[in-house]
Amino acid sequence: MERNLAQQQDATVGGVYRGQAGYKNFIEKKESQIGGNKYTGTQGPIRAPQFFRATCRFDYQPDICKDYKDTGFCGFGDSCKFMHDRGNHKTGWQMEQEW
């Protein structure tokens, strides 16, 4: 670890190309931070889990979607601007009785 830190400090001096292995990390870290990161496993930015998506849309109009209320299906899906209420769906035989 000390050798890598010394090489990074010497990389700017001398003007010698050291290849990809001589890449200098411009973010200065203390030795205590590096040791702590190795212990916790957080070497870089922490990525959010892929199975959890924190996107929610609540900007629909307060009206209820007519297609979704009548048939239980809407062609617009999640991009529908009306509210899809799951309160009282009609089954197929109930819709045919009303028809």
C-alpha positions, -999 to +999 in steps of 0.1 A: +000+000+000+028+024+008+045+015-024+014+024-044+010+057-026+047+065-033+044+057-070+013+079-073+031+108-057+062+103-080+040+099-111+037+136-117+075+142-113+099+132-141+075+133-171+080+096-178+050+076-193+043+047-170+014+031-189-020+021-177-005+005-145+009+039-136-025+056-135-027+083-108-058+085-087-065+122-082-087+117-052-065+119-022-074+094+005-059+090+040-044+056+050-071+052+076-098+056+050-082+031+027-079+005+055-115+011+066-128+007+030-110-026+026-126-038+058-162-028+049-158-036+012-168-001+000-140+007-024-160+031-046-195+045-050-222+022-036-246+011-063-283+007-054-297-029-057-309-038-092-340-055-080-353-024-062-365+004-083-374+036-065-395+052-092-431+059-083-456+080-103-485+097-085-491+125-109-523+109-124-555+128-127-580+121-099-605+106-124-608+069-127-598+052-160-630+041-177-615+012-196-597-002-165-629+001-144-651-016-170-628-043-182-599-045-158-575-037-186-561-005-199-541-002-232-520+026-218-507+005-189-486+023-164-484+054-186-521+060-183-529+094-169-560+083-151-562+063-118-565+026-120-588+017-091-588-020-081-618-015-057-647-030-077-640-049-109-667-065-128-663-101-140-672-112-175-706-124-167-715-092-149-705-071-179-726-094-203-756-091-180-755-053-183-750-054-220 
